[in-house]
C-alpha cells in the first residue's frame, strides 16, 4: 500500500511534513526567555505541575541569561554539528508558558527571534488559559509571513487527572483554546502524556477518539517519566504502587494501538520523550534514542499491517 503521506510510511511523519512544505530539513532551536506559569507564580497555584522539570529538556545553549540572538546563534552552531543538512530554523519557545506575558513584551521577544535571517517561524509552547483574542490576532498576522504554531499542553483528556497533577486548567479549556486558535487561522499543536497516575490503559487509548475530532495540525506524545526534584518524584518514592510506568516494549504496542485510532491528518512530531538519565528518579528506558524508538514503532506497524487512522471512529 502507498500511503498519502509519502515515502511509504505508515504514519504522518513530521520530517516528511516539513520537506513537503519547505522542500528541505528545518530544525527547531529551543529558546528560554524566563517565562513562568500561572500555576507557579501564585495566580492559580504554586509549585507547578507535579511532573514538571523543564531543565530535563533544555539543551545546553538554552539559557534565559543569554539574549535571544545569542541562543539562536549558539543553537545554530550546535545543530550544524549534529544535523548538517539543516539550513532553516524555527525558534522554539519551549520552557513553561510562552504567551504568559503582556502583548507588548511578547511582540518584542518574538520579533527579535524572527529578525534572524535563518529563522522562518516560531513554535510557541503554552497553556490553554494563557491565550486571548488580542494575542491570537497578532499570531494570525505573523502567520501571513512566517510558519507559526501554538503548542498547547493538553496532557490528559480527563479532568480528574489534570486536577491530580496540578495543571490548574480543564480539558474543556484546552478544547476551547485549540478551537479558537484554529478559527483564527493559526496552526495548532498539542501534547499528551501517557502513564499519568490514575489512568487505565483503556482510558488512555480512548483519548485517541477524543482528540481526533479537534482541529489540530501537529501532536506530540510523551511517556510519563519521573523527574528528580519534582512533587511527583516524592509521590513515586513514597507510593510507587500508584504508578504503572510503561516498559519500552509495552509502550511500542500501546502507541501502535493508539496511532491506528488517531486522525490521519494529524502530523506526529514525537512518539516519546527523551531526556538524559541523570534527570530520572524512576524507571527509564536506558540510552535508547528517539530514532531507534521510531524504528521499533514502524516495524510494529508493518508487522501488524496497520497505519495511522486505520481504526479511527468517524
C-alpha positions in Angstrom: 0.0 0.0 0.0 1.2 3.5 -0.8 0.2 5.9 2.0 -0.8 9.5 1.3 2.0 10.9 3.5 4.7 9.7 1.1 7.8 7.5 1.4 5.6 4.5 2.2 5.5 5.5 5.9 2.6 4.3 7.9 2.1 7.5 9.9 2.0 11.2 9.2 5.7 11.9 9.9 7.0 15.4 11.0 10.1 15.1 8.8 8.0 14.4 5.7 5.6 17.2 6.5 8.4 19.8 6.6 10.0 18.6 3.5 6.7 18.9 1.8 6.2 22.4 3.0 9.7 23.8 2.7 11.5 21.4 0.4 14.3 20.9 2.9 15.1 20.0 6.5 14.0 22.6 9.1 15.4 22.4 12.6 13.9 23.8 15.8 16.1 25.9 18.1 14.9 25.9 21.8 14.7 29.4 23.3 14.3 30.2 27.0 13.5 33.8 27.9 12.5 33.1 31.5 8.7 32.8 31.3 6.8 31.3 34.2 3.3 29.8 34.6 0.1 30.9 36.4 0.2 27.8 38.5 3.8 28.6 39.5 3.6 32.3 40.3 0.6 32.1 42.6 -2.0 33.3 40.1 -3.7 29.9 40.2 -1.3 27.9 42.4 2.3 27.5 43.3 4.7 24.6 42.7 3.6 24.0 39.1 2.6 20.7 37.5 3.7 17.8 39.7 5.8 16.2 37.0 7.5 19.3 35.6 11.2 19.8 35.4 12.0 21.8 32.3 15.7 21.5 32.8 15.4 18.0 31.6 14.5 19.2 28.1 16.6 22.3 27.7 19.8 21.9 25.6 23.0 23.4 26.9 22.8 26.6 24.8 19.3 27.3 26.0 19.5 29.7 29.0 17.4 32.8 29.9 20.6 34.6 31.0 21.5 34.8 27.3 19.9 37.1 24.7 17.6 35.5 22.2 20.1 36.3 19.4 22.9 34.6 21.4 20.7 31.5 22.0 19.8 31.4 18.3 23.5 31.8 17.2 24.7 29.0 19.6 21.7 26.8 18.7 22.6 27.0 15.0 26.2 26.1 15.7 25.0 23.2 17.9 22.6 21.8 15.2 25.0 22.4 12.3 27.4 20.0 14.1 24.6 17.4 14.8 22.3 17.9 11.8 24.5 19.1 8.9 21.6 19.2 6.5 19.6 21.9 8.4 19.6 25.3 6.7 16.5 27.0 8.1 15.3 27.2 11.6 12.2 27.6 13.8 12.6 29.4 17.1 11.0 27.1 19.7 9.9 29.0 22.8 9.6 25.9 25.0 10.0 26.2 28.8 6.9 27.0 30.8 4.1 29.2 29.3 5.4 31.3 26.5 2.3 33.5 25.9 2.1 34.3 29.7 3.1 38.0 29.4 1.8 41.3 28.2 1.3 41.7 24.5 4.0 44.3 24.2 6.6 42.1 25.7 5.6 39.1 23.6 5.9 41.2 20.4 9.4 42.4 21.4 10.6 38.8 22.1 9.1 37.1 19.1 10.1 39.9 16.7 13.7 39.6 17.9 13.7 35.9 17.1 12.2 36.5 13.7 14.7 39.2 12.8 17.4 36.5 12.4 17.7 35.8 8.6 17.7 31.9 9.0 14.7 31.8 11.3 11.5 31.2 9.3 9.0 30.8 12.1 8.0 30.3 15.7 6.9 27.3 17.7 5.3 28.6 20.9 4.6 26.2 23.8 1.9 27.4 26.2 -1.1 26.6 28.3 -4.8 26.9 27.1 -5.5 29.6 29.7 -2.7 31.8 28.6 -4.1 33.0 25.2 -6.6 35.6 24.3 -8.2 37.3 21.3 -5.5 40.0 21.0 -2.7 37.5 21.1 -4.3 35.3 18.5 -4.8 38.3 16.2 -1.0 39.0 16.5 -0.1 35.4 15.7 -2.6 35.4 12.8 -0.8 38.4 11.2 2.6 36.8 11.7 1.3 33.7 10.0 1.0 35.6 6.8 4.8 35.7 6.5 6.1 33.0 8.8 5.4 29.5 10.0 3.7 29.9 13.3 2.3 27.2 15.6 0.9 27.3 19.1 1.5 24.1 21.1 -0.9 23.5 23.9 -0.2 21.2 26.8 -3.4 19.1 26.9 -1.5 16.4 28.8 -4.7 14.5 29.6 -8.4 14.5 28.4 -9.6 13.7 31.9 -10.2 16.4 34.4 -9.6 14.0 37.4 -6.0 13.6 36.1 -5.4 17.3 35.4 -6.5 18.1 39.0 -4.3 15.3 40.4 -1.2 16.6 38.6 -1.9 20.3 39.5 -2.5 21.5 35.9 -5.0 24.1 37.1 -7.0 24.0 33.9 -9.6 21.7 32.5 -9.8 19.7 29.3 -12.7 21.9 28.2 -10.3 24.9 28.4 -7.9 23.0 26.1 -10.6 22.3 23.6 -11.7 26.0 23.6 -8.2 27.3 23.1 -7.5 24.9 20.3 -10.7 25.7 18.5 -10.2 29.5 18.9 -6.7 29.2 17.6 -7.6 27.2 14.6 -10.6 29.5 13.9 -8.2 32.5 14.0 -6.1 30.8 11.2 -3.1 29.9 13.4 -1.6 26.3 13.4 -2.3 24.3 16.5 -0.3 21.7 18.2 -0.8 19.6 21.4 1.0 17.5 23.9 -0.4 14.3 25.5 1.3 12.3 28.3 0.7 8.6 28.7 1.0 6.8 32.0 -0.2 9.5 34.4 -1.2 8.1 37.7 -4.9 7.0 38.0 -5.4 6.4 34.3 -6.0 2.9 32.9 -4.6 1.8 29.6 -8.2 1.8 28.2 -8.7 5.4 29.2 -5.5 6.4 27.5 -6.4 4.6 24.3 -9.8 6.3 24.3 -8.0 9.7 24.2 -7.3 8.9 20.5 -11.1 9.0 19.9 -11.5 12.2 21.9 -8.7 14.3 20.4 -9.2 13.1 16.8 -12.1 15.5 16.4 -10.1 18.5 17.4 -8.7 21.0 14.8 -5.1 20.0 15.4 -2.2 20.3 12.9 0.6 18.6 15.0 0.7 16.4 18.0 3.4 15.1 20.4 3.2 12.1 22.7 5.3 11.5 25.8 5.5 8.5 28.1 5.4 9.6 31.7 8.9 10.0 33.1 9.5 10.7 36.8 12.0 13.6 37.0 14.1 14.3 40.0 13.3 17.3 42.2 9.5 17.3 41.4 6.5 16.6 43.6 5.7 13.6 41.5 9.2 12.1 42.3 8.3 12.5 46.0 5.0 10.7 45.4 6.7 8.0 43.5 9.2 7.4 46.2 6.5 7.2 48.9 3.8 5.4 47.0 5.3 3.5 44.0 2.2 1.3 43.8 0.2 4.3 42.5 2.3 4.2 39.3 2.2 1.9 36.3 5.0 3.2 34.1 5.4 1.9 30.6 8.2 -0.5 29.8 9.6 0.0 26.3 8.1 -3.0 24.6 4.7 -2.4 26.3 4.8 1.2 25.1 5.6 0.2 21.5 2.5 -2.0 21.4 0.4 0.7 23.1 1.4 3.6 20.9 0.7 1.5 17.7 -2.8 0.7 19.2 -3.2 4.4 19.7 -2.0 5.6 16.4 -4.3 3.3 14.4 -7.2 5.1 16.1 -5.8 8.6 15.5 -6.9 11.1 12.9 -4.5 10.5 10.0 -4.5 14.3 9.3 -2.5 14.9 12.5 1.3 15.3 12.0 3.0 13.2 14.6 6.0 15.2 15.8 7.1 12.9 18.6 6.2 9.4 19.9 8.1 9.5 23.2 10.2 11.8 25.4 13.9 11.6 25.6 15.9 13.1 28.5 19.4 12.4 30.0 19.2 9.5 32.5 20.6 11.8 35.2 17.2 13.6 35.5 15.2 10.4 36.1 14.0 9.4 39.5 12.0 6.4 38.2 12.0 3.7 35.6 13.7 4.7 32.3 14.5 3.0 29.0 18.3 3.3 29.1 20.1 5.1 26.4 17.8 4.3 23.5 17.4 7.2 21.1 14.2 8.5 19.5 15.3 7.3 16.1 15.5 3.7 17.5 12.1 4.0 19.1 10.6 5.2 15.7 12.2 2.2 14.0 10.6 -0.2 16.5 7.2 1.5 16.0 7.5 1.4 12.2 8.4 -2.3 12.5 5.4 -3.0 14.6 3.1 -1.1 12.3 4.4 -3.1 9.3 4.2 -6.5 11.1 0.6 -5.7 12.0 -0.1 -4.3 8.6 -1.7 -1.3 10.2 -1.3 2.5 9.9 -2.4 5.9 11.4 -6.2 6.2 11.3 -6.9 2.6 10.2 -9.3 2.1 13.1 -10.4 5.7 13.6 -14.0 6.2 14.6 -15.7 8.5 12.1 
